[in-house]
Amino acid sequence: MHVPSVSVRFGLILEAYCRGSVDHVKLLTKQLDTLSKLLSVNRLVKSGVYASKVRKDITFHLVF
């Protein structure tokens, strides 16, 4: 991906795939949203400010 020609080629292939597979793009979007939320929770837990509250919320969501 560091070589410009490879990056352009990969980008074109990926764009063609995404245009042809709309259902998979929707699934990937949901996965990206979930990943963003998990990264936010990770930052909060590491900061220690809301660690106990976040842990309680995560435990609650994992149980239900």
N, C-alpha and C positions, 0 to 999 in steps of 0.2 A: 504493500500500500504506500510505501515511501517513494516508489518510482512513479512519476506523473502518468506515464502511458498506462501502467497497470491500474492506477487509481481511476483514470477516465474509463477504461474498459470495464472495470468492476462496477463503476457507477452506472454505466449504460445497461449492463446486464441486470443489475438490481432494479433499475427503473423499469425496464421492460417486464420483469417478473412481477413487480408491484402493480403495474397497470393491468396485467392479465389475471391477477389473482386478488381480486378485491376482498374476498372473504378472509384470506390469510392476512391481508393488511389490517383488517379490523381486529383480528386476534393479536397481531403484533402490537397494535396500538394499546390494547388492554394490558398486554404484558409490560409495555413501556410505562404506562401509568402506574402499575403495581410496583415496578422497580423504582420509580421516582418516589413513591410513598415510603417504600422500605428504606431508601437512602435517607429520606428526611428523618425517619424514626431513628436510624442509625446515628445520625448527627446529634439528635436530641439526647440519646442515651450516652453517647461519648462525652457530651458536654457536661453531664452530671446534673444539670439544672432541673430537668424534669424526669430524671432516671426512674424514680420509684413510681411516678404516675404512668409513665410510658410502659413500664414493665407490667403494671396492673392491667392497663388497657390491652396490651398484647396477650396476656394470659387470658383475659376475658374473651377476646376475639378468637383465640385458638380453641377454647373450650366450646364455644357456641358456633 
